[in-house]
Amino acid sequence: MAQGVQRLLQTQLAAAVTGIAGPGGGTELKPVGLVFVAVATPTETSVARLVFAGSRAAVRAQAAEAALRMLLVQACRD
């Protein structure tokens, strides 16, 4: 997804987030709070598997913060 956004918008950096924010939809293998964050740069794509606790809103906020942090780290490297 991050690479697709990067190509579509012709950007240097792009992020994508997917997961199960809850309150339902979780399973033993994919629990509520499981989030994947991807950041694409011109040379690489990084993916983080994260598990957050809290309400749907809390999981979404933590996922957004994680994506922004990953973008910031990549921006500072370049």
N, CA, C and O atoms as a Maestro MAE file, in Angstrom:
{
 s_m_m2io_version
 :::
 2.0.0
}

f_m_ct {
 s_m_title
 :::
 protein
 m_atom[312] {
  # First column is atom index #
  i_m_mmod_type
  r_m_x_coord
  r_m_y_coord
  r_m_z_coord
  i_m_residue_number
  s_m_chain_name
  s_m_pdb_residue_name
  s_m_pdb_atom_name
  i_m_atomic_number
  :::
  1 25 0.826 -1.191 0.000 1 A "MET " " N  " 7
  2 3 0.000 0.000 0.000 1 A "MET " " CA " 6
  3 2 0.867 1.250 0.000 1 A "MET " " C  " 6
  4 15 0.598 2.191 -0.747 1 A "MET " " O  " 8
  5 25 1.911 1.270 0.836 2 A "ALA " " N  " 7
  6 3 2.770 2.454 0.909 2 A "ALA " " CA " 6
  7 2 3.454 2.706 -0.430 2 A "ALA " " C  " 6
  8 15 3.562 3.851 -0.869 2 A "ALA " " O  " 8
  9 25 3.911 1.652 -1.073 3 A "GLN " " N  " 7
  10 3 4.559 1.805 -2.382 3 A "GLN " " CA " 6
  11 2 3.556 2.277 -3.429 3 A "GLN " " C  " 6
  12 15 3.906 3.069 -4.304 3 A "GLN " " O  " 8
  13 25 2.333 1.808 -3.352 4 A "GLY " " N  " 7
  14 3 1.290 2.243 -4.280 4 A "GLY " " CA " 6
  15 2 0.975 3.721 -4.112 4 A "GLY " " C  " 6
  16 15 0.824 4.442 -5.098 4 A "GLY " " O  " 8
  17 25 0.876 4.171 -2.873 5 A "VAL " " N  " 7
  18 3 0.642 5.588 -2.604 5 A "VAL " " CA " 6
  19 2 1.813 6.418 -3.122 5 A "VAL " " C  " 6
  20 15 1.622 7.478 -3.719 5 A "VAL " " O  " 8
  21 25 3.017 5.927 -2.887 6 A "GLN " " N  " 7
  22 3 4.219 6.635 -3.333 6 A "GLN " " CA " 6
  23 2 4.214 6.801 -4.856 6 A "GLN " " C  " 6
  24 15 4.502 7.883 -5.367 6 A "GLN " " O  " 8
  25 25 3.887 5.726 -5.573 7 A "ARG " " N  " 7
  26 3 3.836 5.802 -7.040 7 A "ARG " " CA " 6
  27 2 2.713 6.715 -7.503 7 A "ARG " " C  " 6
  28 15 2.916 7.566 -8.370 7 A "ARG " " O  " 8
  29 25 1.529 6.541 -6.927 8 A "LEU " " N  " 7
  30 3 0.361 7.306 -7.347 8 A "LEU " " CA " 6
  31 2 0.557 8.808 -7.155 8 A "LEU " " C  " 6
  32 15 0.211 9.605 -8.027 8 A "LEU " " O  " 8
  33 25 1.111 9.184 -6.011 9 A "LEU " " N  " 7
  34 3 1.279 10.605 -5.694 9 A "LEU " " CA " 6
  35 2 2.664 11.139 -6.056 9 A "LEU " " C  " 6
  36 15 2.940 12.328 -5.900 9 A "LEU " " O  " 8
  37 25 3.529 10.248 -6.540 10 A "GLN " " N  " 7
  38 3 4.885 10.617 -6.939 10 A "GLN " " CA " 6
  39 2 5.609 11.369 -5.812 10 A "GLN " " C  " 6
  40 15 6.082 12.491 -5.989 10 A "GLN " " O  " 8
  41 25 5.678 10.705 -4.647 11 A "THR " " N  " 7
  42 3 6.304 11.290 -3.471 11 A "THR " " CA " 6
  43 2 7.589 10.550 -3.115 11 A "THR " " C  " 6
  44 15 7.817 9.426 -3.563 11 A "THR " " O  " 8
  45 25 8.417 11.189 -2.309 12 A "GLN " " N  " 7
  46 3 9.629 10.547 -1.807 12 A "GLN " " CA " 6
  47 2 9.296 9.582 -0.667 12 A "GLN " " C  " 6
  48 15 9.891 8.509 -0.564 12 A "GLN " " O  " 8
  49 25 8.353 9.962 0.178 13 A "LEU " " N  " 7
  50 3 7.951 9.153 1.330 13 A "LEU " " CA " 6
  51 2 6.447 8.902 1.290 13 A "LEU " " C  " 6
  52 15 5.673 9.759 0.863 13 A "LEU " " O  " 8
  53 25 6.053 7.732 1.735 14 A "ALA " " N  " 7
  54 3 4.631 7.404 1.850 14 A "ALA " " CA " 6
  55 2 4.456 6.411 2.990 14 A "ALA " " C  " 6
  56 15 5.358 5.631 3.292 14 A "ALA " " O  " 8
  57 25 3.294 6.448 3.613 15 A "ALA " " N  " 7
  58 3 2.994 5.528 4.709 15 A "ALA " " CA " 6
  59 2 1.642 4.868 4.469 15 A "ALA " " C  " 6
  60 15 0.771 5.415 3.794 15 A "ALA " " O  " 8
  61 25 1.496 3.690 5.036 16 A "ALA " " N  " 7
  62 3 0.225 2.971 4.992 16 A "ALA " " CA " 6
  63 2 0.035 2.260 6.324 16 A "ALA " " C  " 6
  64 15 0.992 1.784 6.936 16 A "ALA " " O  " 8
  65 25 -1.205 2.199 6.754 17 A "VAL " " N  " 7
  66 3 -1.537 1.561 8.031 17 A "VAL " " CA " 6
  67 2 -2.724 0.629 7.810 17 A "VAL " " C  " 6
  68 15 -3.700 1.000 7.158 17 A "VAL " " O  " 8
  69 25 -2.637 -0.569 8.350 18 A "THR " " N  " 7
  70 3 -3.752 -1.497 8.316 18 A "THR " " CA " 6
  71 2 -3.758 -2.288 9.613 18 A "THR " " C  " 6
  72 15 -2.724 -2.428 10.266 18 A "THR " " O  " 8
  73 25 -4.913 -2.800 9.984 19 A "GLY " " N  " 7
  74 3 -4.965 -3.595 11.202 19 A "GLY " " CA " 6
  75 2 -6.371 -3.773 11.714 19 A "GLY " " C  " 6
  76 15 -7.352 -3.556 11.003 19 A "GLY " " O  " 8
  77 25 -6.444 -4.175 12.968 20 A "ILE " " N  " 7
  78 3 -7.726 -4.455 13.615 20 A "ILE " " CA " 6
  79 2 -7.839 -3.557 14.841 20 A "ILE " " C  " 6
  80 15 -7.279 -3.854 15.897 20 A "ILE " " O  " 8
  81 25 -8.566 -2.463 14.689 21 A "ALA " " N  " 7
  82 3 -8.680 -1.481 15.768 21 A "ALA " " CA " 6
  83 2 -9.738 -1.872 16.791 21 A "ALA " " C  " 6
  84 15 -9.733 -1.358 17.910 21 A "ALA " " O  " 8
  85 25 -10.640 -2.768 16.428 22 A "GLY " " N  " 7
  86 3 -11.665 -3.211 17.366 22 A "GLY " " CA " 6
  87 2 -12.929 -2.372 17.270 22 A "GLY " " C  " 6
  88 15 -13.031 -1.506 16.401 22 A "GLY " " O  " 8
  89 25 -13.865 -2.610 18.125 23 A "PRO " " N  " 7
  90 3 -13.782 -3.508 19.266 23 A "PRO " " CA " 6
  91 2 -13.906 -4.981 18.898 23 A "PRO " " C  " 6
  92 15 -13.506 -5.845 19.679 23 A "PRO " " O  " 8
  93 25 -14.450 -5.281 17.728 24 A "GLY " " N  " 7
  94 3 -14.572 -6.677 17.328 24 A "GLY " " CA " 6
  95 2 -13.625 -6.982 16.185 24 A "GLY " " C  " 6
  96 15 -12.835 -6.133 15.772 24 A "GLY " " O  " 8
  97 25 -13.713 -8.207 15.677 25 A "GLY " " N  " 7
  98 3 -12.945 -8.587 14.507 25 A "GLY " " CA " 6
  99 2 -11.642 -9.288 14.786 25 A "GLY " " C  " 6
  100 15 -10.995 -9.780 13.861 25 A "GLY " " O  " 8
  101 25 -11.237 -9.346 16.044 26 A "GLY " " N  " 7
  102 3 -9.977 -9.989 16.373 26 A "GLY " " CA " 6
  103 2 -10.096 -11.495 16.481 26 A "GLY " " C  " 6
  104 15 -11.175 -12.037 16.722 26 A "GLY " " O  " 8
  105 25 -8.959 -12.166 16.296 27 A "THR " " N  " 7
  106 3 -8.872 -13.609 16.480 27 A "THR " " CA " 6
  107 2 -7.631 -13.885 17.320 27 A "THR " " C  " 6
  108 15 -6.906 -12.960 17.685 27 A "THR " " O  " 8
  109 25 -7.392 -15.135 17.622 28 A "GLU " " N  " 7
  110 3 -6.206 -15.486 18.397 28 A "GLU " " CA " 6
  111 2 -4.924 -15.120 17.633 28 A "GLU " " C  " 6
  112 15 -3.957 -14.640 18.224 28 A "GLU " " O  " 8
  113 25 -4.931 -15.352 16.327 29 A "LEU " " N  " 7
  114 3 -3.753 -15.034 15.508 29 A "LEU " " CA " 6
  115 2 -3.665 -13.549 15.152 29 A "LEU " " C  " 6
  116 15 -2.575 -13.010 14.959 29 A "LEU " " O  " 8
  117 25 -4.820 -12.900 15.069 30 A "LYS " " N  " 7
  118 3 -4.869 -11.477 14.723 30 A "LYS " " CA " 6
  119 2 -5.731 -10.761 15.765 30 A "LYS " " C  " 6
  120 15 -6.910 -10.500 15.525 30 A "LYS " " O  " 8
  121 25 -5.142 -10.445 16.920 31 A "PRO " " N  " 7
  122 3 -5.936 -9.847 18.000 31 A "PRO " " CA " 6
  123 2 -6.304 -8.395 17.730 31 A "PRO " " C  " 6
  124 15 -5.669 -7.712 16.926 31 A "PRO " " O  " 8
  125 25 -7.333 -7.947 18.413 32 A "VAL " " N  " 7
  126 3 -7.673 -6.529 18.370 32 A "VAL " " CA " 6
  127 2 -6.451 -5.753 18.846 32 A "VAL " " C  " 6
  128 15 -5.827 -6.106 19.847 32 A "VAL " " O  " 8
  129 25 -6.122 -4.709 18.126 33 A "GLY " " N  " 7
  130 3 -4.952 -3.899 18.451 33 A "GLY " " CA " 6
  131 2 -3.765 -4.195 17.563 33 A "GLY " " C  " 6
  132 15 -2.773 -3.467 17.595 33 A "GLY " " O  " 8
  133 25 -3.847 -5.275 16.753 34 A "LEU " " N  " 7
  134 3 -2.761 -5.610 15.834 34 A "LEU " " CA " 6
  135 2 -2.762 -4.614 14.678 34 A "LEU " " C  " 6
  136 15 -3.783 -4.412 14.021 34 A "LEU " " O  " 8
  137 25 -1.613 -3.998 14.439 35 A "VAL " " N  " 7
  138 3 -1.490 -2.985 13.392 35 A "VAL " " CA " 6
  139 2 -0.188 -3.218 12.633 35 A "VAL " " C  " 6
  140 15 0.834 -3.566 13.225 35 A "VAL " " O  " 8
  141 25 -0.238 -3.024 11.331 36 A "PHE " " N  " 7
  142 3 0.961 -3.023 10.498 36 A "PHE " " CA " 6
  143 2 1.124 -1.628 9.923 36 A "PHE " " C  " 6
  144 15 0.185 -1.062 9.365 36 A "PHE " " O  " 8
  145 25 2.327 -1.075 10.063 37 A "VAL " " N  " 7
  146 3 2.644 0.244 9.517 37 A "VAL " " CA " 6
  147 2 3.775 0.055 8.520 37 A "VAL " " C  " 6
  148 15 4.792 -0.563 8.835 37 A "VAL " " O  " 8
  149 25 3.598 0.584 7.322 38 A "ALA " " N  " 7
  150 3 4.640 0.516 6.299 38 A "ALA " " CA " 6
  151 2 5.018 1.930 5.880 38 A "ALA " " C  " 6
  152 15 4.166 2.812 5.768 38 A "ALA " " O  " 8
  153 25 6.316 2.128 5.650 39 A "VAL " " N  " 7
  154 3 6.829 3.401 5.146 39 A "VAL " " CA " 6
  155 2 7.714 3.088 3.951 39 A "VAL " " C  " 6
  156 15 8.641 2.283 4.042 39 A "VAL " " O  " 8
  157 25 7.418 3.733 2.828 40 A "ALA " " N  " 7
  158 3 8.191 3.539 1.605 40 A "ALA " " CA " 6
  159 2 9.035 4.776 1.326 40 A "ALA " " C  " 6
  160 15 8.566 5.907 1.444 40 A "ALA " " O  " 8
  161 25 10.293 4.537 0.953 41 A "THR " " N  " 7
  162 3 11.210 5.579 0.520 41 A "THR " " CA " 6
  163 2 11.619 5.240 -0.912 41 A "THR " " C  " 6
  164 15 11.203 4.207 -1.437 41 A "THR " " O  " 8
  165 25 12.414 6.075 -1.545 42 A "PRO " " N  " 7
  166 3 12.858 5.735 -2.897 42 A "PRO " " CA " 6
  167 2 13.706 4.455 -2.962 42 A "PRO " " C  " 6
  168 15 13.802 3.827 -4.017 42 A "PRO " " O  " 8
  169 25 14.319 4.070 -1.832 43 A "THR " " N  " 7
  170 3 15.224 2.919 -1.861 43 A "THR " " CA " 6
  171 2 14.775 1.712 -1.047 43 A "THR " " C  " 6
  172 15 15.305 0.617 -1.235 43 A "THR " " O  " 8
  173 25 13.810 1.888 -0.148 44 A "GLU " " N  " 7
  174 3 13.389 0.755 0.683 44 A "GLU " " CA " 6
  175 2 11.981 0.947 1.224 44 A "GLU " " C  " 6
  176 15 11.437 2.051 1.228 44 A "GLU " " O  " 8
  177 25 11.413 -0.156 1.677 45 A "THR " " N  " 7
  178 3 10.128 -0.124 2.367 45 A "THR " " CA " 6
  179 2 10.287 -0.843 3.691 45 A "THR " " C  " 6
  180 15 10.750 -1.983 3.735 45 A "THR " " O  " 8
  181 25 9.901 -0.173 4.778 46 A "SER " " N  " 7
  182 3 9.985 -0.741 6.122 46 A "SER " " CA " 6
  183 2 8.580 -1.073 6.600 46 A "SER " " C  " 6
  184 15 7.632 -0.334 6.336 46 A "SER " " O  " 8
  185 25 8.456 -2.192 7.305 47 A "VAL " " N  " 7
  186 3 7.161 -2.600 7.846 47 A "VAL " " CA " 6
  187 2 7.337 -2.935 9.317 47 A "VAL " " C  " 6
  188 15 8.275 -3.636 9.697 47 A "VAL " " O  " 8
  189 25 6.431 -2.432 10.140 48 A "ALA " " N  " 7
  190 3 6.431 -2.740 11.572 48 A "ALA " " CA " 6
  191 2 5.127 -3.437 11.929 48 A "ALA " " C  " 6
  192 15 4.047 -3.007 11.524 48 A "ALA " " O  " 8
  193 25 5.241 -4.516 12.691 49 A "ARG " " N  " 7
  194 3 4.075 -5.220 13.242 49 A "ARG " " CA " 6
  195 2 3.965 -4.785 14.691 49 A "ARG " " C  " 6
  196 15 4.871 -5.025 15.489 49 A "ARG " " O  " 8
  197 25 2.858 -4.146 15.030 50 A "LEU " " N  " 7
  198 3 2.683 -3.578 16.365 50 A "LEU " " CA " 6
  199 2 1.372 -4.059 16.964 50 A "LEU " " C  " 6
  200 15 0.423 -4.356 16.238 50 A "LEU " " O  " 8
  201 25 1.320 -4.137 18.291 51 A "VAL " " N  " 7
  202 3 0.075 -4.472 18.981 51 A "VAL " " CA " 6
  203 2 -0.156 -3.404 20.038 51 A "VAL " " C  " 6
  204 15 0.677 -3.190 20.918 51 A "VAL " " O  " 8
  205 25 -1.298 -2.737 19.939 52 A "PHE " " N  " 7
  206 3 -1.653 -1.668 20.865 52 A "PHE " " CA " 6
  207 2 -2.845 -2.079 21.715 52 A "PHE " " C  " 6
  208 15 -3.651 -2.918 21.316 52 A "PHE " " O  " 8
  209 25 -2.943 -1.477 22.886 53 A "ALA " " N  " 7
  210 3 -4.063 -1.734 23.791 53 A "ALA " " CA " 6
  211 2 -4.964 -0.510 23.836 53 A "ALA " " C  " 6
  212 15 -4.563 0.598 23.482 53 A "ALA " " O  " 8
  213 25 -6.186 -0.741 24.279 54 A "GLY " " N  " 7
  214 3 -7.104 0.367 24.478 54 A "GLY " " CA " 6
  215 2 -8.313 0.288 23.576 54 A "GLY " " C  " 6
  216 15 -8.547 -0.714 22.899 54 A "GLY " " O  " 8
  217 25 -9.069 1.357 23.582 55 A "SER " " N  " 7
  218 3 -10.283 1.451 22.771 55 A "SER " " CA " 6
  219 2 -9.928 1.562 21.295 55 A "SER " " C  " 6
  220 15 -8.760 1.703 20.934 55 A "SER " " O  " 8
  221 25 -10.940 1.498 20.456 56 A "ARG " " N  " 7
  222 3 -10.736 1.672 19.017 56 A "ARG " " CA " 6
  223 2 -10.031 2.999 18.737 56 A "ARG " " C  " 6
  224 15 -9.082 3.052 17.954 56 A "ARG " " O  " 8
  225 25 -10.495 4.056 19.374 57 A "ALA " " N  " 7
  226 3 -9.882 5.371 19.173 57 A "ALA " " CA " 6
  227 2 -8.428 5.391 19.633 57 A "ALA " " C  " 6
  228 15 -7.579 6.006 18.988 57 A "ALA " " O  " 8
  229 25 -8.144 4.724 20.739 58 A "ALA " " N  " 7
  230 3 -6.768 4.680 21.255 58 A "ALA " " CA " 6
  231 2 -5.854 3.906 20.322 58 A "ALA " " C  " 6
  232 15 -4.719 4.319 20.082 58 A "ALA " " O  " 8
  233 25 -6.338 2.782 19.792 59 A "VAL " " N  " 7
  234 3 -5.537 1.990 18.857 59 A "VAL " " CA " 6
  235 2 -5.264 2.806 17.597 59 A "VAL " " C  " 6
  236 15 -4.144 2.806 17.086 59 A "VAL " " O  " 8
  237 25 -6.269 3.491 17.102 60 A "ARG " " N  " 7
  238 3 -6.091 4.301 15.895 60 A "ARG " " CA " 6
  239 2 -5.104 5.443 16.144 60 A "ARG " " C  " 6
  240 15 -4.264 5.732 15.292 60 A "ARG " " O  " 8
  241 25 -5.199 6.082 17.287 61 A "ALA " " N  " 7
  242 3 -4.279 7.185 17.604 61 A "ALA " " CA " 6
  243 2 -2.840 6.680 17.723 61 A "ALA " " C  " 6
  244 15 -1.911 7.313 17.222 61 A "ALA " " O  " 8
  245 25 -2.663 5.544 18.384 62 A "GLN " " N  " 7
  246 3 -1.320 4.979 18.534 62 A "GLN " " CA " 6
  247 2 -0.749 4.541 17.183 62 A "GLN " " C  " 6
  248 15 0.449 4.686 16.941 62 A "GLN " " O  " 8
  249 25 -1.594 4.013 16.313 63 A "ALA " " N  " 7
  250 3 -1.146 3.605 14.982 63 A "ALA " " CA " 6
  251 2 -0.726 4.821 14.158 63 A "ALA " " C  " 6
  252 15 0.290 4.784 13.465 63 A "ALA " " O  " 8
  253 25 -1.499 5.881 14.234 64 A "ALA " " N  " 7
  254 3 -1.155 7.109 13.505 64 A "ALA " " CA " 6
  255 2 0.164 7.688 14.016 64 A "ALA " " C  " 6
  256 15 1.001 8.130 13.229 64 A "ALA " " O  " 8
  257 25 0.343 7.683 15.333 65 A "GLU " " N  " 7
  258 3 1.594 8.183 15.908 65 A "GLU " " CA " 6
  259 2 2.783 7.330 15.465 65 A "GLU " " C  " 6
  260 15 3.849 7.863 15.155 65 A "GLU " " O  " 8
  261 25 2.603 6.019 15.433 66 A "ALA " " N  " 7
  262 3 3.679 5.132 14.996 66 A "ALA " " CA " 6
  263 2 4.043 5.404 13.539 66 A "ALA " " C  " 6
  264 15 5.223 5.419 13.188 66 A "ALA " " O  " 8
  265 25 3.041 5.617 12.691 67 A "ALA " " N  " 7
  266 3 3.306 5.912 11.280 67 A "ALA " " CA " 6
  267 2 4.062 7.229 11.136 67 A "ALA " " C  " 6
  268 15 5.007 7.323 10.353 67 A "ALA " " O  " 8
  269 25 3.650 8.236 11.884 68 A "LEU " " N  " 7
  270 3 4.346 9.527 11.816 68 A "LEU " " CA " 6
  271 2 5.776 9.423 12.320 68 A "LEU " " C  " 6
  272 15 6.682 10.039 11.757 68 A "LEU " " O  " 8
  273 25 5.982 8.653 13.367 69 A "ARG " " N  " 7
  274 3 7.354 8.455 13.883 69 A "ARG " " CA " 6
  275 2 8.232 7.755 12.848 69 A "ARG " " C  " 6
  276 15 9.385 8.134 12.641 69 A "ARG " " O  " 8
  277 25 7.676 6.728 12.200 70 A "MET " " N  " 7
  278 3 8.442 6.020 11.176 70 A "MET " " CA " 6
  279 2 8.782 6.949 10.015 70 A "MET " " C  " 6
  280 15 9.896 6.909 9.493 70 A "MET " " O  " 8
  281 25 7.831 7.782 9.612 71 A "LEU " " N  " 7
  282 3 8.098 8.755 8.546 71 A "LEU " " CA " 6
  283 2 9.188 9.722 8.953 71 A "LEU " " C  " 6
  284 15 10.072 10.039 8.157 71 A "LEU " " O  " 8
  285 25 9.129 10.190 10.184 72 A "LEU " " N  " 7
  286 3 10.125 11.136 10.669 72 A "LEU " " CA " 6
  287 2 11.516 10.512 10.681 72 A "LEU " " C  " 6
  288 15 12.487 11.152 10.275 72 A "LEU " " O  " 8
  289 25 11.619 9.282 11.138 73 A "VAL " " N  " 7
  290 3 12.919 8.595 11.151 73 A "VAL " " CA " 6
  291 2 13.455 8.489 9.734 73 A "VAL " " C  " 6
  292 15 14.631 8.767 9.499 73 A "VAL " " O  " 8
  293 25 12.621 8.094 8.793 74 A "GLN " " N  " 7
  294 3 13.082 7.979 7.409 74 A "GLN " " CA " 6
  295 2 13.459 9.329 6.822 74 A "GLN " " C  " 6
  296 15 14.445 9.426 6.092 74 A "GLN " " O  " 8
  297 25 12.705 10.360 7.121 75 A "ALA " " N  " 7
  298 3 13.001 11.703 6.613 75 A "ALA " " CA " 6
  299 2 14.339 12.206 7.155 75 A "ALA " " C  " 6
  300 15 15.080 12.882 6.441 75 A "ALA " " O  " 8
  301 25 14.649 11.886 8.391 76 A "CYS " " N  " 7
  302 3 15.898 12.331 8.997 76 A "CYS " " CA " 6
  303 2 17.094 11.561 8.447 76 A "CYS " " C  " 6
  304 15 18.213 12.075 8.462 76 A "CYS " " O  " 8
  305 25 16.883 10.346 7.966 77 A "ARG " " N  " 7
  306 3 17.974 9.549 7.395 77 A "ARG " " CA " 6
  307 2 18.415 10.089 6.042 77 A "ARG " " C  " 6
  308 15 19.590 10.021 5.683 77 A "ARG " " O  " 8
  309 25 17.452 10.626 5.298 78 A "ASP " " N  " 7
  310 3 17.749 11.084 3.926 78 A "ASP " " CA " 6
  311 2 18.271 12.489 3.875 78 A "ASP " " C  " 6
  312 15 18.561 13.002 2.794 78 A "ASP " " O  " 8
  :::
 }
 m_bond[311] {
  # First column is bond index #
  i_m_from
  i_m_to
  i_m_order
  :::
  1 1 2 1
  2 2 3 1
  3 3 4 2
  4 3 5 1
  5 5 6 1
  6 6 7 1
  7 7 8 2
  8 7 9 1
  9 9 10 1
  10 10 11 1
  11 11 12 2
  12 11 13 1
  13 13 14 1
  14 14 15 1
  15 15 16 2
  16 15 17 1
  17 17 18 1
  18 18 19 1
  19 19 20 2
  20 19 21 1
  21 21 22 1
  22 22 23 1
  23 23 24 2
  24 23 25 1
  25 25 26 1
  26 26 27 1
  27 27 28 2
  28 27 29 1
  29 29 30 1
  30 30 31 1
  31 31 32 2
  32 31 33 1
  33 33 34 1
  34 34 35 1
  35 35 36 2
  36 35 37 1
  37 37 38 1
  38 38 39 1
  39 39 40 2
  40 39 41 1
  41 41 42 1
  42 42 43 1
  43 43 44 2
  44 43 45 1
  45 45 46 1
  46 46 47 1
  47 47 48 2
  48 47 49 1
  49 49 50 1
  50 50 51 1
  51 51 52 2
  52 51 53 1
  53 53 54 1
  54 54 55 1
  55 55 56 2
  56 55 57 1
  57 57 58 1
  58 58 59 1
  59 59 60 2
  60 59 61 1
  61 61 62 1
  62 62 63 1
  63 63 64 2
  64 63 65 1
  65 65 66 1
  66 66 67 1
  67 67 68 2
  68 67 69 1
  69 69 70 1
  70 70 71 1
  71 71 72 2
  72 71 73 1
  73 73 74 1
  74 74 75 1
  75 75 76 2
  76 75 77 1
  77 77 78 1
  78 78 79 1
  79 79 80 2
  80 79 81 1
  81 81 82 1
  82 82 83 1
  83 83 84 2
  84 83 85 1
  85 85 86 1
  86 86 87 1
  87 87 88 2
  88 87 89 1
  89 89 90 1
  90 90 91 1
  91 91 92 2
  92 91 93 1
  93 93 94 1
  94 94 95 1
  95 95 96 2
  96 95 97 1
  97 97 98 1
  98 98 99 1
  99 99 100 2
  100 99 101 1
  101 101 102 1
  102 102 103 1
  103 103 104 2
  104 103 105 1
  105 105 106 1
  106 106 107 1
  107 107 108 2
  108 107 109 1
  109 109 110 1
  110 110 111 1
  111 111 112 2
  112 111 113 1
  113 113 114 1
  114 114 115 1
  115 115 116 2
  116 115 117 1
  117 117 118 1
  118 118 119 1
  119 119 120 2
  120 119 121 1
  121 121 122 1
  122 122 123 1
  123 123 124 2
  124 123 125 1
  125 125 126 1
  126 126 127 1
  127 127 128 2
  128 127 129 1
  129 129 130 1
  130 130 131 1
  131 131 132 2
  132 131 133 1
  133 133 134 1
  134 134 135 1
  135 135 136 2
  136 135 137 1
  137 137 138 1
  138 138 139 1
  139 139 140 2
  140 139 141 1
  141 141 142 1
  142 142 143 1
  143 143 144 2
  144 143 145 1
  145 145 146 1
  146 146 147 1
  147 147 148 2
  148 147 149 1
  149 149 150 1
  150 150 151 1
  151 151 152 2
  152 151 153 1
  153 153 154 1
  154 154 155 1
  155 155 156 2
  156 155 157 1
  157 157 158 1
  158 158 159 1
  159 159 160 2
  160 159 161 1
  161 161 162 1
  162 162 163 1
  163 163 164 2
  164 163 165 1
  165 165 166 1
  166 166 167 1
  167 167 168 2
  168 167 169 1
  169 169 170 1
  170 170 171 1
  171 171 172 2
  172 171 173 1
  173 173 174 1
  174 174 175 1
  175 175 176 2
  176 175 177 1
  177 177 178 1
  178 178 179 1
  179 179 180 2
  180 179 181 1
  181 181 182 1
  182 182 183 1
  183 183 184 2
  184 183 185 1
  185 185 186 1
  186 186 187 1
  187 187 188 2
  188 187 189 1
  189 189 190 1
  190 190 191 1
  191 191 192 2
  192 191 193 1
  193 193 194 1
  194 194 195 1
  195 195 196 2
  196 195 197 1
  197 197 198 1
  198 198 199 1
  199 199 200 2
  200 199 201 1
  201 201 202 1
  202 202 203 1
  203 203 204 2
  204 203 205 1
  205 205 206 1
  206 206 207 1
  207 207 208 2
  208 207 209 1
  209 209 210 1
  210 210 211 1
  211 211 212 2
  212 211 213 1
  213 213 214 1
  214 214 215 1
  215 215 216 2
  216 215 217 1
  217 217 218 1
  218 218 219 1
  219 219 220 2
  220 219 221 1
  221 221 222 1
  222 222 223 1
  223 223 224 2
  224 223 225 1
  225 225 226 1
  226 226 227 1
  227 227 228 2
  228 227 229 1
  229 229 230 1
  230 230 231 1
  231 231 232 2
  232 231 233 1
  233 233 234 1
  234 234 235 1
  235 235 236 2
  236 235 237 1
  237 237 238 1
  238 238 239 1
  239 239 240 2
  240 239 241 1
  241 241 242 1
  242 242 243 1
  243 243 244 2
  244 243 245 1
  245 245 246 1
  246 246 247 1
  247 247 248 2
  248 247 249 1
  249 249 250 1
  250 250 251 1
  251 251 252 2
  252 251 253 1
  253 253 254 1
  254 254 255 1
  255 255 256 2
  256 255 257 1
  257 257 258 1
  258 258 259 1
  259 259 260 2
  260 259 261 1
  261 261 262 1
  262 262 263 1
  263 263 264 2
  264 263 265 1
  265 265 266 1
  266 266 267 1
  267 267 268 2
  268 267 269 1
  269 269 270 1
  270 270 271 1
  271 271 272 2
  272 271 273 1
  273 273 274 1
  274 274 275 1
  275 275 276 2
  276 275 277 1
  277 277 278 1
  278 278 279 1
  279 279 280 2
  280 279 281 1
  281 281 282 1
  282 282 283 1
  283 283 284 2
  284 283 285 1
  285 285 286 1
  286 286 287 1
  287 287 288 2
  288 287 289 1
  289 289 290 1
  290 290 291 1
  291 291 292 2
  292 291 293 1
  293 293 294 1
  294 294 295 1
  295 295 296 2
  296 295 297 1
  297 297 298 1
  298 298 299 1
  299 299 300 2
  300 299 301 1
  301 301 302 1
  302 302 303 1
  303 303 304 2
  304 303 305 1
  305 305 306 1
  306 306 307 1
  307 307 308 2
  308 307 309 1
  309 309 310 1
  310 310 311 1
  311 311 312 2
  :::
 }
}
